[in-house]
Amino acid sequence: MQKVYEIAQLQALREKMQGSVGFVPTMGALHAGHLSLIRRAREENDHVIVSIFVNPTQFLEGEDFESYPRKEEADSEICRRAGIDLLFFPHAEALYEKDELRILAPAIRGYILEGEKRPGHFDGVLQVVMKLFNLTRPTRAYFGKKDAQQLALISQMVRNYFLPTEIVACEIVRDEKGLALSSRNAYLSDEEKQRALALSRALRLASERIGAGERDARKIEAVMEEALSETDKIDYAVAVRRDFQAIDEIEIGNTILLVAAWVGKTRLIDNLWL
């Protein structure tokens, strides 16, 4: 594994790669969820590039940019053991200019749910992912389904800008109790981790109701909201189509259940693809 910090060095090493390239962009503090993406990229490609960059443009004022967990040595060791080819640690000043061209999230799907609660967040996500795609030129890029709206918008960006990269959606990885893995789980106390299980429980209860024949989206959303009452604040509990259009009836094979809630000072998201 080679670890690089400079863009010119990354580009030179990428130029030498022959065959397919899998790319896993991350913000670090790697956990088993990230490792599942890296392993799949390793299985499906001749080369694997991982980037670790806590991207300032996707954090809103007052969010946890400064406190976001950073574990360069541990992350490097995880990547080395996973057998990747190239680990890229860019510097913000190298990626961004003061007067940048901007990529904006779509006016509707970019400003609902996560986009409504974090206005401008997806602009920053798409901006950095476009830069990283241009630098790494991946055959395939790997993203977790936990960030479902992000995944949908990145897939749309690839379509709209005709980028030669296949977006591979990977399943959510959970701990033994069902909590979806996230770098932000490190903020949770033991008591908060227990209450955070309300998110996965809300999805499970909703799934059971759907399995029993319920198709009314509003009734399914009410089930999720009730289960989320153990959290400190509910941001949303909704059912949408996989293209993030609103629905009245659950469509098996084309629906995502999404929840977002606060436990203590930590905001968590989870979802279930039906």
Secondary structure as GFF3:
##gff-version 3
##sequence-region A 1 274
A	DSSP	beta_strand	2	4	.	.	.	ID=ss1
A	DSSP	alpha_helix	7	16	.	.	.	ID=ss2
A	DSSP	beta_strand	21	26	.	.	.	ID=ss3
A	DSSP	alpha_helix	32	44	.	.	.	ID=ss4
A	DSSP	beta_strand	47	52	.	.	.	ID=ss5
A	DSSP	three_ten_helix	56	58	.	.	.	ID=ss6
A	DSSP	alpha_helix	72	82	.	.	.	ID=ss7
A	DSSP	beta_strand	86	88	.	.	.	ID=ss8
A	DSSP	alpha_helix	92	95	.	.	.	ID=ss9
A	DSSP	alpha_helix	114	117	.	.	.	ID=ss10
A	DSSP	alpha_helix	121	136	.	.	.	ID=ss11
A	DSSP	beta_strand	140	144	.	.	.	ID=ss12
A	DSSP	alpha_helix	148	160	.	.	.	ID=ss13
A	DSSP	beta_strand	166	170	.	.	.	ID=ss14
A	DSSP	three_ten_helix	183	187	.	.	.	ID=ss15
A	DSSP	alpha_helix	190	211	.	.	.	ID=ss16
A	DSSP	alpha_helix	217	227	.	.	.	ID=ss17
A	DSSP	three_ten_helix	228	230	.	.	.	ID=ss18
A	DSSP	beta_strand	233	241	.	.	.	ID=ss19
A	DSSP	beta_strand	255	263	.	.	.	ID=ss20
A	DSSP	beta_strand	266	273	.	.	.	ID=ss21
###
